[in-house]
Amino acid sequence: MNTIGLVVNSNKGNIAGILMDLIAWLKNQKINVLLNLETAALLGCPGEGMATRELAQMCDCIMVWGGDGTLLNCARQTASSGTPIFGVNLGRLGFLTEIDMPDLTEKMQALIAGQYTVEERMMLEAVVMREGQRVDCSVGLNDAVVAKGSFSRMVRLNIRVNEELVGGFAADGVIVASPTGSTAYSLSAGGPIISPDVHVLLITPICPHSLSNRPIVISPDSEVEIEVLPCVGDVRLTMDGQYGFSLQNHDRVLIKKAPVKARFVKIKKTSFYSVLREKLKEWQRGID
């Protein structure tokens, strides 16, 4: 481990002092430290920052400080580099982040000593086709969602898998999730929880206007097509709840396994199920 990049959500509290101490410690360990633009601005040295994509090409590991949203954003930007991500949880639940602040010193020592593994997660690619032309392409780790905009109107959609019609329905929208995303929006919409080592795609309708529409689990090598049928109001494609693209009537969104994967540094010897138990307990305590 020669170079570590820092990507920090500056809205997650006053942690500049902790970061400065960490950087000093890393440099004492002969580790080079790179900063993305937001982190450099937070630490008062904007001239030393670089774009996150550029940073990923130049370091051995990216430390992401924030919640799952920060990590998702970083994973989308850096997946093509293959650089592993090490998540430090500054948020509430932290399904994806690897460690919490109290464990920082111990886990950093393990990281520097090479006592870690790298876990790969399947990502999704969504292509928007309009009148036979490709007008947008994006990747995400959790999910691709086609849903209504700001007004409370249903959208009408046709769903196909490998060009075969599954069915059409009216709903608030539909989620196509990866196993990682099964514990996110899809779970709230009534979808099943899927272990991240089970490679599948999950189709979950959002508030369908029918009792017969249920989540469907399909092969990871399948392609899901979502056709937007004529309807009133805004319809959007969103990736991980962060990137958005406005859709038009008769647009087709083609969703499949992405050619890139997210890679996460794992130091804890904890299973997916122990994390799941703990996080679900936190949900039950409330969102304060």
DOZATOR-916325 format. One record per residue (C-alpha): residue in one letter; residue number from 0; x, y, z. Coordinates in steps of 0.05 Angstrom, whole numbers. Example, Ala and Ser with C-alpha at 12.3 -4.5 7.8 and 13.67 -1.06 7.14 Angstrom:
<nodes>
+------+------+--------+--------+--------+
! resn ! resi !     xx !     yy !     zz !
+------+------+--------+--------+--------+
!    A !    0 !    246 !    -90 !    156 !
!    S !    1 !    273 !    -21 !    143 !
+------+------+--------+--------+--------+
</nodes>
This chain:
<nodes>
+------+------+--------+--------+--------+
! resn ! resi !     xx !     yy !     zz !
+------+------+--------+--------+--------+
!    M !    0 !      0 !      0 !      0 !
!    N !    1 !     37 !     61 !    -26 !
!    T !    2 !    -17 !    113 !    -40 !
!    I !    3 !    -85 !    125 !     -8 !
!    G !    4 !   -137 !    172 !    -35 !
!    L !    5 !   -186 !    209 !     11 !
!    V !    6 !   -258 !    224 !    -10 !
!    V !    7 !   -297 !    258 !     45 !
!    N !    8 !   -369 !    281 !     51 !
!    S !    9 !   -358 !    351 !     81 !
!    N !   10 !   -431 !    354 !    105 !
!    K !   11 !   -421 !    297 !    156 !
!    G !   12 !   -395 !    339 !    214 !
!    N !   13 !   -331 !    374 !    234 !
!    I !   14 !   -278 !    321 !    220 !
!    A !   15 !   -223 !    364 !    191 !
!    G !   16 !   -179 !    355 !    253 !
!    I !   17 !   -187 !    279 !    251 !
!    L !   18 !   -168 !    279 !    177 !
!    M !   19 !   -106 !    321 !    189 !
!    D !   20 !    -84 !    273 !    243 !
!    L !   21 !    -96 !    214 !    197 !
!    I !   22 !    -57 !    245 !    140 !
!    A !   23 !      2 !    260 !    187 !
!    W !   24 !      0 !    188 !    212 !
!    L !   25 !     -2 !    159 !    141 !
!    K !   26 !     56 !    202 !    119 !
!    N !   27 !     95 !    178 !    179 !
!    Q !   28 !     82 !    108 !    154 !
!    K !   29 !    112 !    129 !     86 !
!    I !   30 !     43 !    128 !     53 !
!    N !   31 !     28 !    180 !      0 !
!    V !   32 !    -40 !    214 !      8 !
!    L !   33 !    -82 !    244 !    -48 !
!    L !   34 !   -145 !    286 !    -39 !
!    N !   35 !   -205 !    296 !    -83 !
!    L !   36 !   -231 !    367 !    -95 !
!    E !   37 !   -282 !    368 !    -39 !
!    T !   38 !   -234 !    340 !     13 !
!    A !   39 !   -179 !    388 !     -7 !
!    A !   40 !   -228 !    447 !      1 !
!    L !   41 !   -249 !    420 !     69 !
!    L !   42 !   -177 !    418 !     93 !
!    G !   43 !   -161 !    487 !     67 !
!    C !   44 !   -115 !    467 !     10 !
!    P !   45 !   -159 !    469 !    -53 !
!    G !   46 !    -99 !    472 !    -98 !
!    E !   47 !    -80 !    401 !    -79 !
!    G !   48 !   -147 !    369 !    -98 !
!    M !   49 !   -164 !    330 !   -161 !
!    A !   50 !   -225 !    299 !   -192 !
!    T !   51 !   -247 !    234 !   -159 !
!    R !   52 !   -240 !    195 !   -224 !
!    E !   53 !   -168 !    221 !   -232 !
!    L !   54 !   -152 !    205 !   -160 !
!    A !   55 !   -176 !    133 !   -170 !
!    Q !   56 !   -126 !    123 !   -226 !
!    M !   57 !    -68 !    144 !   -182 !
!    C !   58 !    -78 !    108 !   -115 !
!    D !   59 !    -79 !     37 !    -88 !
!    C !   60 !   -141 !     48 !    -45 !
!    I !   61 !   -194 !    101 !    -36 !
!    M !   62 !   -218 !    117 !     35 !
!    V !   63 !   -289 !    143 !     31 !
!    W !   64 !   -313 !    181 !     92 !
!    G !   65 !   -389 !    188 !     96 !
!    G !   66 !   -451 !    145 !     93 !
!    D !   67 !   -474 !     95 !     41 !
!    G !   68 !   -494 !    151 !     -6 !
!    T !   69 !   -423 !    178 !     -8 !
!    L !   70 !   -396 !    109 !    -21 !
!    L !   71 !   -447 !     96 !    -77 !
!    N !   72 !   -428 !    160 !   -111 !
!    C !   73 !   -354 !    143 !   -107 !
!    A !   74 !   -366 !     72 !   -132 !
!    R !   75 !   -402 !     98 !   -194 !
!    Q !   76 !   -346 !    147 !   -210 !
!    T !   77 !   -288 !    100 !   -199 !
!    A !   78 !   -312 !     30 !   -219 !
!    S !   79 !   -275 !     32 !   -286 !
!    S !   80 !   -209 !     41 !   -249 !
!    G !   81 !   -216 !    -23 !   -208 !
!    T !   82 !   -188 !     14 !   -147 !
!    P !   83 !   -216 !    -16 !    -82 !
!    I !   84 !   -256 !     28 !    -35 !
!    F !   85 !   -250 !     29 !     41 !
!    G !   86 !   -312 !     59 !     74 !
!    V !   87 !   -311 !     97 !    140 !
!    N !   88 !   -382 !    106 !    166 !
!    L !   89 !   -402 !    177 !    185 !
!    G !   90 !   -475 !    164 !    170 !
!    R !   91 !   -531 !    127 !    206 !
!    L !   92 !   -538 !     56 !    179 !
!    G !   93 !   -476 !     44 !    138 !
!    F !   94 !   -493 !    -22 !    102 !
!    L !   95 !   -435 !    -13 !     54 !
!    T !   96 !   -383 !     24 !     95 !
!    E !   97 !   -332 !    -22 !    127 !
!    I !   98 !   -317 !     10 !    195 !
!    D !   99 !   -344 !     60 !    245 !
!    M !  100 !   -302 !    116 !    275 !
!    P !  101 !   -285 !     81 !    341 !
!    D !  102 !   -250 !     26 !    301 !
!    L !  103 !   -208 !     73 !    258 !
!    T !  104 !   -139 !     65 !    290 !
!    E !  105 !   -142 !    -11 !    294 !
!    K !  106 !   -168 !    -20 !    223 !
!    M !  107 !   -120 !     30 !    192 !
!    Q !  108 !    -62 !    -10 !    222 !
!    A !  109 !    -91 !    -73 !    191 !
!    L !  110 !    -99 !    -38 !    124 !
!    I !  111 !    -27 !    -14 !    122 !
!    A !  112 !     -3 !    -84 !    143 !
!    G !  113 !    -40 !   -115 !     84 !
!    Q !  114 !    -88 !   -153 !    130 !
!    Y !  115 !   -149 !   -146 !     86 !
!    T !  116 !   -187 !   -177 !     28 !
!    V !  117 !   -222 !   -145 !    -31 !
!    E !  118 !   -296 !   -162 !    -43 !
!    E !  119 !   -327 !   -151 !   -111 !
!    R !  120 !   -399 !   -130 !   -121 !
!    M !  121 !   -440 !   -133 !   -185 !
!    M !  122 !   -461 !    -66 !   -214 !
!    L !  123 !   -517 !    -47 !   -263 !
!    E !  124 !   -515 !    -12 !   -330 !
!    A !  125 !   -576 !     26 !   -357 !
!    V !  126 !   -581 !     49 !   -429 !
!    V !  127 !   -637 !     94 !   -453 !
!    M !  128 !   -661 !     83 !   -524 !
!    R !  129 !   -702 !    137 !   -558 !
!    E !  130 !   -728 !    127 !   -629 !
!    G !  131 !   -675 !     75 !   -641 !
!    Q !  132 !   -618 !    119 !   -615 !
!    R !  133 !   -578 !    111 !   -551 !
!    V !  134 !   -586 !    176 !   -513 !
!    D !  135 !   -558 !    159 !   -444 !
!    C !  136 !   -516 !    106 !   -409 !
!    S !  137 !   -502 !    103 !   -335 !
!    V !  138 !   -479 !     53 !   -282 !
!    G !  139 !   -500 !     42 !   -210 !
!    L !  140 !   -486 !     -5 !   -153 !
!    N !  141 !   -554 !     -9 !   -118 !
!    D !  142 !   -609 !      0 !   -168 !
!    A !  143 !   -638 !     30 !   -232 !
!    V !  144 !   -707 !     60 !   -220 !
!    V !  145 !   -759 !     83 !   -271 !
!    A !  146 !   -811 !    122 !   -233 !
!    K !  147 !   -859 !    181 !   -233 !
!    G !  148 !   -833 !    251 !   -220 !
!    S !  149 !   -859 !    301 !   -169 !
!    F !  150 !   -934 !    294 !   -182 !
!    S !  151 !   -975 !    237 !   -152 !
!    R !  152 !   -993 !    203 !   -217 !
!    M !  153 !   -980 !    132 !   -237 !
!    V !  154 !   -936 !    113 !   -295 !
!    R !  155 !   -953 !     59 !   -346 !
!    L !  156 !   -897 !     11 !   -362 !
!    N !  157 !   -883 !    -53 !   -402 !
!    I !  158 !   -830 !    -99 !   -375 !
!    R !  159 !   -792 !   -148 !   -418 !
!    V !  160 !   -736 !   -197 !   -400 !
!    N !  161 !   -691 !   -219 !   -457 !
!    E !  162 !   -742 !   -188 !   -506 !
!    E !  163 !   -799 !   -231 !   -478 !
!    L !  164 !   -858 !   -193 !   -449 !
!    V !  165 !   -867 !   -203 !   -374 !
!    G !  166 !   -926 !   -157 !   -369 !
!    G !  167 !   -950 !    -86 !   -366 !
!    F !  168 !   -975 !    -48 !   -306 !
!    A !  169 !   -992 !     19 !   -276 !
!    A !  170 !   -951 !     37 !   -214 !
!    D !  171 !   -909 !     90 !   -182 !
!    G !  172 !   -851 !     57 !   -219 !
!    V !  173 !   -805 !     -3 !   -220 !
!    I !  174 !   -738 !    -19 !   -189 !
!    V !  175 !   -685 !    -64 !   -220 !
!    A !  176 !   -636 !    -79 !   -163 !
!    S !  177 !   -571 !   -115 !   -155 !
!    P !  178 !   -561 !   -161 !    -94 !
!    T !  179 !   -527 !   -103 !    -59 !
!    G !  180 !   -587 !    -59 !    -74 !
!    S !  181 !   -636 !   -110 !    -47 !
!    T !  182 !   -628 !    -79 !     23 !
!    A !  183 !   -641 !     -8 !     -4 !
!    Y !  184 !   -703 !     20 !    -41 !
!    S !  185 !   -725 !    -49 !    -64 !
!    L !  186 !   -731 !    -73 !      8 !
!    S !  187 !   -775 !    -13 !     25 !
!    A !  188 !   -819 !    -30 !    -35 !
!    G !  189 !   -829 !   -101 !    -10 !
!    G !  190 !   -773 !   -137 !    -46 !
!    P !  191 !   -733 !   -195 !    -16 !
!    I !  192 !   -664 !   -189 !     16 !
!    I !  193 !   -611 !   -223 !    -27 !
!    S !  194 !   -542 !   -243 !     -3 !
!    P !  195 !   -489 !   -203 !    -42 !
!    D !  196 !   -454 !   -267 !    -64 !
!    V !  197 !   -516 !   -290 !   -101 !
!    H !  198 !   -511 !   -260 !   -170 !
!    V !  199 !   -582 !   -244 !   -194 !
!    L !  200 !   -624 !   -185 !   -217 !
!    L !  201 !   -685 !   -165 !   -178 !
!    I !  202 !   -747 !   -131 !   -208 !
!    T !  203 !   -791 !    -98 !   -156 !
!    P !  204 !   -854 !    -58 !   -174 !
!    I !  205 !   -866 !      6 !   -133 !
!    C !  206 !   -938 !      9 !   -108 !
!    P !  207 !   -968 !    -27 !   -168 !
!    H !  208 !  -1043 !    -16 !   -182 !
!    S !  209 !  -1054 !    -92 !   -180 !
!    L !  210 !  -1049 !   -147 !   -130 !
!    S !  211 !  -1016 !   -193 !   -181 !
!    N !  212 !   -952 !   -154 !   -191 !
!    R !  213 !   -897 !   -184 !   -147 !
!    P !  214 !   -821 !   -180 !   -145 !
!    I !  215 !   -784 !   -225 !   -194 !
!    V !  216 !   -714 !   -253 !   -187 !
!    I !  217 !   -679 !   -267 !   -253 !
!    S !  218 !   -611 !   -290 !   -280 !
!    P !  219 !   -554 !   -239 !   -277 !
!    D !  220 !   -542 !   -250 !   -351 !
!    S !  221 !   -612 !   -226 !   -369 !
!    E !  222 !   -629 !   -158 !   -399 !
!    V !  223 !   -690 !   -122 !   -371 !
!    E !  224 !   -726 !    -74 !   -417 !
!    I !  225 !   -773 !    -22 !   -387 !
!    E !  226 !   -816 !     14 !   -439 !
!    V !  227 !   -850 !     79 !   -419 !
!    L !  228 !   -922 !     78 !   -444 !
!    P !  229 !   -960 !    143 !   -457 !
!    C !  230 !   -977 !    176 !   -391 !
!    V !  231 !   -985 !    245 !   -360 !
!    G !  232 !   -929 !    275 !   -318 !
!    D !  233 !   -854 !    267 !   -310 !
!    V !  234 !   -820 !    200 !   -314 !
!    R !  235 !   -747 !    192 !   -295 !
!    L !  236 !   -692 !    141 !   -293 !
!    T !  237 !   -649 !    146 !   -230 !
!    M !  238 !   -587 !    107 !   -212 !
!    D !  239 !   -574 !     95 !   -138 !
!    G !  240 !   -622 !    152 !   -123 !
!    Q !  241 !   -568 !    202 !   -145 !
!    Y !  242 !   -561 !    206 !   -220 !
!    G !  243 !   -624 !    223 !   -259 !
!    F !  244 !   -646 !    225 !   -332 !
!    S !  245 !   -715 !    249 !   -357 !
!    L !  246 !   -753 !    199 !   -399 !
!    Q !  247 !   -804 !    209 !   -454 !
!    N !  248 !   -863 !    167 !   -478 !
!    H !  249 !   -840 !    105 !   -514 !
!    D !  250 !   -768 !    109 !   -488 !
!    R !  251 !   -739 !     41 !   -472 !
!    V !  252 !   -691 !     31 !   -414 !
!    L !  253 !   -646 !    -30 !   -422 !
!    I !  254 !   -616 !    -54 !   -356 !
!    K !  255 !   -565 !   -109 !   -347 !
!    K !  256 !   -503 !   -129 !   -308 !
!    A !  257 !   -449 !    -76 !   -318 !
!    P !  258 !   -382 !    -95 !   -348 !
!    V !  259 !   -348 !    -64 !   -287 !
!    K !  260 !   -352 !    -84 !   -213 !
!    A !  261 !   -348 !    -46 !   -148 !
!    R !  262 !   -290 !    -69 !   -104 !
!    F !  263 !   -290 !    -60 !    -29 !
!    V !  264 !   -235 !    -69 !     22 !
!    K !  265 !   -256 !   -117 !     77 !
!    I !  266 !   -220 !   -120 !    144 !
!    K !  267 !   -275 !   -141 !    192 !
!    K !  268 !   -287 !   -215 !    200 !
!    T !  269 !   -362 !   -205 !    201 !
!    S !  270 !   -414 !   -238 !    156 !
!    F !  271 !   -468 !   -206 !    114 !
!    Y !  272 !   -520 !   -235 !    162 !
!    S !  273 !   -489 !   -205 !    225 !
!    V !  274 !   -487 !   -137 !    191 !
!    L !  275 !   -559 !   -147 !    169 !
!    R !  276 !   -582 !   -164 !    240 !
!    E !  277 !   -548 !   -102 !    268 !
!    K !  278 !   -573 !    -54 !    216 !
!    L !  279 !   -645 !    -79 !    219 !
!    K !  280 !   -642 !    -68 !    295 !
!    E !  281 !   -622 !      4 !    281 !
!    W !  282 !   -681 !     13 !    234 !
!    Q !  283 !   -727 !    -12 !    289 !
!    R !  284 !   -700 !     39 !    338 !
!    G !  285 !   -724 !     96 !    292 !
!    I !  286 !   -691 !    147 !    248 !
!    D !  287 !   -674 !    202 !    298 !
+------+------+--------+--------+--------+
</nodes>
